[in-house]
């Protein structure tokens, strides 16, 4: 099923986070996010290089992250997610 572009109520799936490194050596992670309005799950890709760090950190905080290394709070709150497609 293809998810229609739009804005959805969402919540991170607790314990779904995975960590790694980009080819350039920067930290990266994925988090599964449930779109509450339609019952679908999408994966959010975050990178923590110099240019993207502040945007990725803000996104994690929107998903409930409390700022600790343990990822505590992730998935503890509802937020809004925008789905869009680019070609």
Biopython code that builds the backbone (N, CA, C, O; Angstrom):
import numpy as np
from Bio.PDB.StructureBuilder import StructureBuilder

atoms = [
    (1, "UNK", "N", (0.838, -1.186, 0.000)),
    (1, "UNK", "CA", (0.000, 0.000, 0.000)),
    (1, "UNK", "C", (0.881, 1.247, 0.000)),
    (1, "UNK", "O", (1.827, 1.350, 0.782)),
    (2, "UNK", "N", (0.576, 2.151, -0.846)),
    (2, "UNK", "CA", (1.287, 3.418, -0.887)),
    (2, "UNK", "C", (0.583, 4.402, 0.042)),
    (2, "UNK", "O", (-0.643, 4.515, 0.028)),
    (3, "UNK", "N", (1.355, 5.096, 0.832)),
    (3, "UNK", "CA", (0.793, 6.067, 1.767)),
    (3, "UNK", "C", (0.649, 7.395, 1.043)),
    (3, "UNK", "O", (1.600, 7.882, 0.432)),
    (4, "UNK", "N", (-0.525, 7.974, 1.112)),
    (4, "UNK", "CA", (-0.794, 9.250, 0.452)),
    (4, "UNK", "C", (-0.010, 10.367, 1.132)),
    (4, "UNK", "O", (0.150, 10.373, 2.353)),
    (5, "UNK", "N", (0.475, 11.304, 0.334)),
    (5, "UNK", "CA", (1.144, 12.473, 0.894)),
    (5, "UNK", "C", (0.154, 13.212, 1.780)),
    (5, "UNK", "O", (-1.032, 13.296, 1.461)),
    (6, "UNK", "N", (0.639, 13.743, 2.885)),
    (6, "UNK", "CA", (-0.231, 14.478, 3.799)),
    (6, "UNK", "C", (0.368, 14.560, 5.179)),
    (6, "UNK", "O", (1.518, 14.179, 5.398)),
    (7, "UNK", "N", (-0.421, 15.062, 6.111)),
    (7, "UNK", "CA", (-0.007, 15.226, 7.495)),
    (7, "UNK", "C", (-0.766, 14.227, 8.353)),
    (7, "UNK", "O", (-1.982, 14.085, 8.229)),
    (8, "UNK", "N", (-0.039, 13.533, 9.227)),
    (8, "UNK", "CA", (-0.622, 12.470, 10.035)),
    (8, "UNK", "C", (-0.235, 12.615, 11.502)),
    (8, "UNK", "O", (0.848, 13.098, 11.830)),
    (9, "UNK", "N", (-1.149, 12.183, 12.384)),
    (9, "UNK", "CA", (-0.791, 12.035, 13.795)),
    (9, "UNK", "C", (0.119, 10.821, 13.874)),
    (9, "UNK", "O", (-0.127, 9.821, 13.200)),
    (10, "UNK", "N", (1.165, 10.894, 14.686)),
    (10, "UNK", "CA", (2.158, 9.818, 14.706)),
    (10, "UNK", "C", (2.764, 9.642, 16.089)),
    (10, "UNK", "O", (2.654, 10.510, 16.955)),
    (11, "UNK", "N", (3.411, 8.488, 16.272)),
    (11, "UNK", "CA", (4.123, 8.202, 17.515)),
    (11, "UNK", "C", (5.247, 7.221, 17.198)),
    (11, "UNK", "O", (5.039, 6.239, 16.485)),
    (12, "UNK", "N", (6.434, 7.488, 17.727)),
    (12, "UNK", "CA", (7.568, 6.584, 17.526)),
    (12, "UNK", "C", (7.263, 5.246, 18.182)),
    (12, "UNK", "O", (6.599, 5.185, 19.216)),
    (13, "UNK", "N", (7.754, 4.178, 17.571)),
    (13, "UNK", "CA", (7.610, 2.840, 18.128)),
    (13, "UNK", "C", (8.769, 2.626, 19.101)),
    (13, "UNK", "O", (9.930, 2.595, 18.694)),
    (14, "UNK", "N", (8.449, 2.479, 20.384)),
    (14, "UNK", "CA", (9.481, 2.311, 21.404)),
    (14, "UNK", "C", (10.353, 1.099, 21.093)),
    (14, "UNK", "O", (9.844, 0.030, 20.757)),
    (15, "UNK", "N", (11.667, 1.270, 21.207)),
    (15, "UNK", "CA", (12.608, 0.181, 20.989)),
    (15, "UNK", "C", (12.931, -0.101, 19.535)),
    (15, "UNK", "O", (13.665, -1.047, 19.248)),
    (16, "UNK", "N", (12.403, 0.695, 18.599)),
    (16, "UNK", "CA", (12.645, 0.440, 17.171)),
    (16, "UNK", "C", (13.913, 1.107, 16.642)),
    (16, "UNK", "O", (14.304, 0.866, 15.500)),
    (17, "UNK", "N", (14.556, 1.938, 17.453)),
    (17, "UNK", "CA", (15.708, 2.688, 16.968)),
    (17, "UNK", "C", (16.890, 1.768, 16.671)),
    (17, "UNK", "O", (17.169, 0.820, 17.405)),
    (18, "UNK", "N", (17.569, 2.079, 15.575)),
    (18, "UNK", "CA", (18.778, 1.356, 15.175)),
    (18, "UNK", "C", (19.843, 2.385, 14.821)),
    (18, "UNK", "O", (19.541, 3.451, 14.286)),
    (19, "UNK", "N", (21.087, 2.051, 15.126)),
    (19, "UNK", "CA", (22.185, 3.001, 14.976)),
    (19, "UNK", "C", (23.231, 2.484, 13.995)),
    (19, "UNK", "O", (23.397, 1.276, 13.822)),
    (20, "UNK", "N", (23.930, 3.412, 13.360)),
    (20, "UNK", "CA", (25.013, 3.047, 12.449)),
    (20, "UNK", "C", (25.820, 4.275, 12.088)),
    (20, "UNK", "O", (25.762, 5.302, 12.764)),
    (21, "UNK", "N", (26.578, 4.149, 11.001)),
    (21, "UNK", "CA", (27.395, 5.263, 10.504)),
    (21, "UNK", "C", (27.205, 5.383, 8.996)),
    (21, "UNK", "O", (27.016, 4.387, 8.297)),
    (22, "UNK", "N", (27.258, 6.610, 8.512)),
    (22, "UNK", "CA", (27.193, 6.859, 7.081)),
    (22, "UNK", "C", (28.540, 6.514, 6.448)),
    (22, "UNK", "O", (29.511, 6.250, 7.158)),
    (23, "UNK", "N", (28.602, 6.517, 5.128)),
    (23, "UNK", "CA", (29.873, 6.272, 4.433)),
    (23, "UNK", "C", (30.916, 7.313, 4.810)),
    (23, "UNK", "O", (32.115, 7.034, 4.803)),
    (24, "UNK", "N", (30.449, 8.525, 5.142)),
    (24, "UNK", "CA", (31.362, 9.601, 5.532)),
    (24, "UNK", "C", (31.794, 9.488, 6.997)),
    (24, "UNK", "O", (32.629, 10.267, 7.457)),
    (25, "UNK", "N", (31.231, 8.524, 7.728)),
    (25, "UNK", "CA", (31.615, 8.313, 9.111)),
    (25, "UNK", "C", (30.739, 9.007, 10.141)),
    (25, "UNK", "O", (31.001, 8.907, 11.339)),
    (26, "UNK", "N", (29.694, 9.713, 9.692)),
    (26, "UNK", "CA", (28.793, 10.390, 10.624)),
    (26, "UNK", "C", (27.822, 9.382, 11.238)),
    (26, "UNK", "O", (27.496, 8.370, 10.618)),
    (27, "UNK", "N", (27.368, 9.661, 12.445)),
    (27, "UNK", "CA", (26.373, 8.813, 13.076)),
    (27, "UNK", "C", (25.053, 8.931, 12.325)),
    (27, "UNK", "O", (24.718, 9.994, 11.802)),
    (28, "UNK", "N", (24.305, 7.824, 12.279)),
    (28, "UNK", "CA", (22.975, 7.833, 11.686)),
    (28, "UNK", "C", (22.099, 6.895, 12.503)),
    (28, "UNK", "O", (22.596, 6.053, 13.251)),
    (29, "UNK", "N", (20.783, 7.052, 12.348)),
    (29, "UNK", "CA", (19.862, 6.148, 13.017)),
    (29, "UNK", "C", (18.544, 6.104, 12.272)),
    (29, "UNK", "O", (18.224, 6.995, 11.485)),
    (30, "UNK", "N", (17.786, 5.053, 12.531)),
    (30, "UNK", "CA", (16.430, 4.949, 12.017)),
    (30, "UNK", "C", (15.500, 4.757, 13.201)),
    (30, "UNK", "O", (15.884, 4.206, 14.232)),
    (31, "UNK", "N", (14.275, 5.220, 13.033)),
    (31, "UNK", "CA", (13.224, 5.055, 14.036)),
    (31, "UNK", "C", (11.940, 4.736, 13.279)),
    (31, "UNK", "O", (11.589, 5.428, 12.324)),
    (32, "UNK", "N", (11.242, 3.689, 13.708)),
    (32, "UNK", "CA", (9.936, 3.394, 13.129)),
    (32, "UNK", "C", (8.905, 4.296, 13.783)),
    (32, "UNK", "O", (8.930, 4.515, 14.994)),
    (33, "UNK", "N", (7.996, 4.817, 12.966)),
    (33, "UNK", "CA", (6.965, 5.736, 13.435)),
    (33, "UNK", "C", (5.614, 5.218, 12.938)),
    (33, "UNK", "O", (5.429, 4.977, 11.745)),
    (34, "UNK", "N", (4.682, 5.053, 13.864)),
    (34, "UNK", "CA", (3.341, 4.609, 13.500)),
    (34, "UNK", "C", (2.491, 5.818, 13.153)),
    (34, "UNK", "O", (2.417, 6.781, 13.916)),
    (35, "UNK", "N", (1.850, 5.758, 11.991)),
    (35, "UNK", "CA", (0.915, 6.801, 11.585)),
    (35, "UNK", "C", (-0.440, 6.418, 12.178)),
    (35, "UNK", "O", (-1.120, 5.530, 11.661)),
    (36, "UNK", "N", (-0.823, 7.075, 13.241)),
    (36, "UNK", "CA", (-1.970, 6.678, 14.044)),
    (36, "UNK", "C", (-3.291, 6.759, 13.293)),
    (36, "UNK", "O", (-4.200, 5.974, 13.562)),
    (37, "UNK", "N", (-3.411, 7.687, 12.362)),
    (37, "UNK", "CA", (-4.664, 7.869, 11.632)),
    (37, "UNK", "C", (-4.979, 6.708, 10.691)),
    (37, "UNK", "O", (-6.145, 6.422, 10.419)),
    (38, "UNK", "N", (-3.928, 6.037, 10.193)),
    (38, "UNK", "CA", (-4.162, 5.001, 9.183)),
    (38, "UNK", "C", (-3.579, 3.644, 9.561)),
    (38, "UNK", "O", (-3.726, 2.684, 8.805)),
    (39, "UNK", "N", (-2.928, 3.545, 10.705)),
    (39, "UNK", "CA", (-2.411, 2.264, 11.167)),
    (39, "UNK", "C", (-1.237, 1.718, 10.371)),
    (39, "UNK", "O", (-1.004, 0.509, 10.362)),
    (40, "UNK", "N", (-0.506, 2.583, 9.713)),
    (40, "UNK", "CA", (0.684, 2.185, 8.949)),
    (40, "UNK", "C", (1.931, 2.619, 9.711)),
    (40, "UNK", "O", (1.884, 3.539, 10.527)),
    (41, "UNK", "N", (3.040, 1.950, 9.437)),
    (41, "UNK", "CA", (4.315, 2.310, 10.047)),
    (41, "UNK", "C", (5.299, 2.701, 8.962)),
    (41, "UNK", "O", (5.398, 2.033, 7.933)),
    (42, "UNK", "N", (6.029, 3.784, 9.194)),
    (42, "UNK", "CA", (7.077, 4.239, 8.284)),
    (42, "UNK", "C", (8.386, 4.320, 9.060)),
    (42, "UNK", "O", (8.385, 4.384, 10.289)),
    (43, "UNK", "N", (9.482, 4.315, 8.347)),
    (43, "UNK", "CA", (10.791, 4.435, 8.972)),
    (43, "UNK", "C", (11.356, 5.818, 8.686)),
    (43, "UNK", "O", (11.382, 6.267, 7.540)),
    (44, "UNK", "N", (11.803, 6.482, 9.737)),
    (44, "UNK", "CA", (12.419, 7.803, 9.631)),
    (44, "UNK", "C", (13.934, 7.607, 9.669)),
    (44, "UNK", "O", (14.449, 6.915, 10.547)),
    (45, "UNK", "N", (14.643, 8.210, 8.724)),
    (45, "UNK", "CA", (16.100, 8.125, 8.637)),
    (45, "UNK", "C", (16.689, 9.454, 9.109)),
    (45, "UNK", "O", (16.335, 10.517, 8.598)),
    (46, "UNK", "N", (17.583, 9.383, 10.080)),
    (46, "UNK", "CA", (18.192, 10.582, 10.656)),
    (46, "UNK", "C", (19.710, 10.483, 10.555)),
    (46, "UNK", "O", (20.283, 9.417, 10.779)),
    (47, "UNK", "N", (20.356, 11.590, 10.220)),
    (47, "UNK", "CA", (21.815, 11.627, 10.195)),
    (47, "UNK", "C", (22.286, 12.751, 11.117)),
    (47, "UNK", "O", (21.559, 13.711, 11.374)),
    (48, "UNK", "N", (23.520, 12.609, 11.610)),
    (48, "UNK", "CA", (24.018, 13.548, 12.599)),
    (48, "UNK", "C", (25.348, 14.159, 12.193)),
    (48, "UNK", "O", (26.227, 14.377, 13.026)),
    (49, "UNK", "N", (25.482, 14.433, 10.897)),
    (49, "UNK", "CA", (26.640, 15.178, 10.415)),
    (49, "UNK", "C", (26.485, 16.638, 10.805)),
    (49, "UNK", "O", (25.478, 17.032, 11.392)),
    (50, "UNK", "N", (27.476, 17.421, 10.479)),
    (50, "UNK", "CA", (27.490, 18.831, 10.876)),
    (50, "UNK", "C", (26.240, 19.588, 10.420)),
    (50, "UNK", "O", (25.672, 20.360, 11.193)),
    (51, "UNK", "N", (25.808, 19.378, 9.179)),
    (51, "UNK", "CA", (24.671, 20.128, 8.636)),
    (51, "UNK", "C", (23.321, 19.618, 9.128)),
    (51, "UNK", "O", (22.392, 20.410, 9.282)),
    (52, "UNK", "N", (23.189, 18.329, 9.377)),
    (52, "UNK", "CA", (21.885, 17.741, 9.706)),
    (52, "UNK", "C", (21.644, 17.531, 11.196)),
    (52, "UNK", "O", (20.519, 17.236, 11.599)),
    (53, "UNK", "N", (22.661, 17.674, 12.006)),
    (53, "UNK", "CA", (22.551, 17.343, 13.434)),
    (53, "UNK", "C", (21.392, 18.068, 14.120)),
    (53, "UNK", "O", (20.606, 17.431, 14.822)),
    (54, "UNK", "N", (21.270, 19.358, 13.938)),
    (54, "UNK", "CA", (20.236, 20.115, 14.667)),
    (54, "UNK", "C", (18.831, 19.715, 14.214)),
    (54, "UNK", "O", (17.912, 19.662, 15.031)),
    (55, "UNK", "N", (18.660, 19.437, 12.934)),
    (55, "UNK", "CA", (17.349, 19.016, 12.426)),
    (55, "UNK", "C", (16.990, 17.632, 12.961)),
    (55, "UNK", "O", (15.857, 17.408, 13.385)),
    (56, "UNK", "N", (17.941, 16.711, 12.942)),
    (56, "UNK", "CA", (17.693, 15.351, 13.438)),
    (56, "UNK", "C", (17.418, 15.358, 14.937)),
    (56, "UNK", "O", (16.531, 14.646, 15.409)),
    (57, "UNK", "N", (18.165, 16.148, 15.681)),
    (57, "UNK", "CA", (17.961, 16.235, 17.121)),
    (57, "UNK", "C", (16.580, 16.808, 17.435)),
    (57, "UNK", "O", (15.898, 16.314, 18.333)),
    (58, "UNK", "N", (16.168, 17.829, 16.718)),
    (58, "UNK", "CA", (14.836, 18.408, 16.922)),
    (58, "UNK", "C", (13.749, 17.380, 16.614)),
    (58, "UNK", "O", (12.742, 17.312, 17.319)),
    (59, "UNK", "N", (13.947, 16.578, 15.563)),
    (59, "UNK", "CA", (12.983, 15.537, 15.224)),
    (59, "UNK", "C", (12.850, 14.501, 16.320)),
    (59, "UNK", "O", (11.741, 14.070, 16.637)),
    (60, "UNK", "N", (13.966, 14.099, 16.900)),
    (60, "UNK", "CA", (13.935, 13.128, 18.003)),
    (60, "UNK", "C", (13.191, 13.701, 19.218)),
    (60, "UNK", "O", (12.440, 12.990, 19.885)),
    (61, "UNK", "N", (13.404, 14.967, 19.492)),
    (61, "UNK", "CA", (12.710, 15.591, 20.619)),
    (61, "UNK", "C", (11.208, 15.652, 20.366)),
    (61, "UNK", "O", (10.418, 15.487, 21.296)),
    (62, "UNK", "N", (10.807, 15.884, 19.127)),
    (62, "UNK", "CA", (9.383, 15.867, 18.778)),
    (62, "UNK", "C", (8.777, 14.483, 19.021)),
    (62, "UNK", "O", (7.596, 14.361, 19.347)),
    (63, "UNK", "N", (9.598, 13.447, 18.859)),
    (63, "UNK", "CA", (9.147, 12.066, 19.078)),
    (63, "UNK", "C", (9.210, 11.663, 20.551)),
    (63, "UNK", "O", (8.922, 10.516, 20.892)),
    (64, "UNK", "N", (9.587, 12.605, 21.430)),
    (64, "UNK", "CA", (9.561, 12.353, 22.862)),
    (64, "UNK", "C", (10.909, 12.123, 23.516)),
    (64, "UNK", "O", (10.975, 11.986, 24.737)),
    (65, "UNK", "N", (11.989, 12.077, 22.742)),
    (65, "UNK", "CA", (13.318, 11.824, 23.298)),
    (65, "UNK", "C", (13.667, 12.889, 24.332)),
    (65, "UNK", "O", (13.422, 14.076, 24.117)),
    (66, "UNK", "N", (14.245, 12.456, 25.463)),
    (66, "UNK", "CA", (14.562, 13.388, 26.543)),
    (66, "UNK", "C", (15.985, 13.933, 26.476)),
    (66, "UNK", "O", (16.393, 14.690, 27.358)),
    (67, "UNK", "N", (16.744, 13.566, 25.455)),
    (67, "UNK", "CA", (18.088, 14.108, 25.286)),
    (67, "UNK", "C", (19.192, 13.262, 25.882)),
    (67, "UNK", "O", (20.355, 13.662, 25.821)),
    (68, "UNK", "N", (18.883, 12.113, 26.455)),
    (68, "UNK", "CA", (19.900, 11.267, 27.064)),
    (68, "UNK", "C", (20.410, 10.222, 26.077)),
    (68, "UNK", "O", (19.763, 9.944, 25.067)),
    (69, "UNK", "N", (21.568, 9.646, 26.373)),
    (69, "UNK", "CA", (22.138, 8.610, 25.523)),
    (69, "UNK", "C", (21.281, 7.349, 25.494)),
    (69, "UNK", "O", (21.394, 6.551, 24.563)),
    (70, "UNK", "N", (20.431, 7.158, 26.494)),
    (70, "UNK", "CA", (19.622, 5.933, 26.572)),
    (70, "UNK", "C", (18.398, 5.981, 25.660)),
    (70, "UNK", "O", (17.668, 4.994, 25.563)),
    (71, "UNK", "N", (18.164, 7.089, 25.002)),
    (71, "UNK", "CA", (16.999, 7.299, 24.138)),
    (71, "UNK", "C", (15.692, 7.266, 24.935)),
    (71, "UNK", "O", (14.623, 7.024, 24.375)),
    (72, "UNK", "N", (15.784, 7.508, 26.230)),
    (72, "UNK", "CA", (14.600, 7.514, 27.090)),
    (72, "UNK", "C", (13.580, 8.517, 26.567)),
    (72, "UNK", "O", (13.931, 9.593, 26.082)),
    (73, "UNK", "N", (12.336, 8.146, 26.673)),
    (73, "UNK", "CA", (11.238, 9.014, 26.269)),
    (73, "UNK", "C", (10.816, 8.841, 24.821)),
    (73, "UNK", "O", (9.710, 9.236, 24.456)),
    (74, "UNK", "N", (11.672, 8.257, 23.985)),
    (74, "UNK", "CA", (11.331, 8.094, 22.574)),
    (74, "UNK", "C", (10.047, 7.274, 22.464)),
    (74, "UNK", "O", (9.971, 6.158, 22.978)),
    (75, "UNK", "N", (9.060, 7.821, 21.808)),
    (75, "UNK", "CA", (7.769, 7.157, 21.664)),
    (75, "UNK", "C", (6.786, 7.486, 22.765)),
    (75, "UNK", "O", (5.701, 6.907, 22.815)),
    (76, "UNK", "N", (7.145, 8.408, 23.654)),
    (76, "UNK", "CA", (6.293, 8.735, 24.796)),
    (76, "UNK", "C", (5.248, 9.797, 24.489)),
    (76, "UNK", "O", (4.390, 10.085, 25.325)),
    (77, "UNK", "N", (5.313, 10.375, 23.306)),
    (77, "UNK", "CA", (4.348, 11.428, 22.985)),
    (77, "UNK", "C", (3.923, 11.346, 21.525)),
    (77, "UNK", "O", (4.635, 10.813, 20.673)),
    (78, "UNK", "N", (2.777, 11.873, 21.275)),
    (78, "UNK", "CA", (2.238, 11.951, 19.916)),
    (78, "UNK", "C", (2.774, 13.214, 19.255)),
    (78, "UNK", "O", (2.990, 14.230, 19.916)),
    (79, "UNK", "N", (2.985, 13.139, 17.937)),
    (79, "UNK", "CA", (3.450, 14.301, 17.193)),
    (79, "UNK", "C", (2.776, 14.302, 15.820)),
    (79, "UNK", "O", (1.898, 13.482, 15.549)),
    (80, "UNK", "N", (3.182, 15.203, 14.984)),
    (80, "UNK", "CA", (2.663, 15.296, 13.621)),
    (80, "UNK", "C", (3.776, 14.985, 12.648)),
    (80, "UNK", "O", (4.888, 15.493, 12.788)),
    (81, "UNK", "N", (3.483, 14.148, 11.655)),
    (81, "UNK", "CA", (4.458, 13.775, 10.631)),
    (81, "UNK", "C", (3.895, 14.161, 9.268)),
    (81, "UNK", "O", (2.721, 13.935, 8.975)),
    (82, "UNK", "N", (4.755, 14.747, 8.445)),
    (82, "UNK", "CA", (4.358, 15.088, 7.072)),
    (82, "UNK", "C", (5.004, 14.085, 6.125)),
    (82, "UNK", "O", (6.218, 13.882, 6.147)),
    (83, "UNK", "N", (4.180, 13.467, 5.302)),
    (83, "UNK", "CA", (4.670, 12.553, 4.262)),
    (83, "UNK", "C", (4.646, 13.321, 2.949)),
    (83, "UNK", "O", (3.619, 13.885, 2.570)),
    (84, "UNK", "N", (5.789, 13.343, 2.251)),
    (84, "UNK", "CA", (5.827, 13.993, 0.944)),
    (84, "UNK", "C", (6.753, 13.182, 0.041)),
    (84, "UNK", "O", (7.627, 12.455, 0.513)),
    (85, "UNK", "N", (6.550, 13.318, -1.222)),
    (85, "UNK", "CA", (7.345, 12.600, -2.204)),
    (85, "UNK", "C", (8.021, 13.587, -3.128)),
    (85, "UNK", "O", (7.414, 14.566, -3.563)),
    (86, "UNK", "N", (9.293, 13.322, -3.427)),
    (86, "UNK", "CA", (10.046, 14.162, -4.342)),
    (86, "UNK", "C", (10.598, 13.307, -5.463)),
    (86, "UNK", "O", (10.959, 12.150, -5.251)),
    (87, "UNK", "N", (10.663, 13.866, -6.637)),
    (87, "UNK", "CA", (11.231, 13.131, -7.766)),
    (87, "UNK", "C", (12.509, 13.784, -8.229)),
    (87, "UNK", "O", (13.138, 13.309, -9.174)),
]
sb = StructureBuilder()
sb.init_structure("model")
sb.init_model(0)
sb.init_chain("A")
sb.init_seg("    ")
for serial, (resi, resn, name, xyz) in enumerate(atoms, 1):
    if name == "N":
        sb.init_residue(resn, " ", resi, " ")
    sb.init_atom(name, np.array(xyz, "f"), 0.0, 1.0, " ", f" {name:<3s}", serial, name[0])
structure = sb.get_structure()
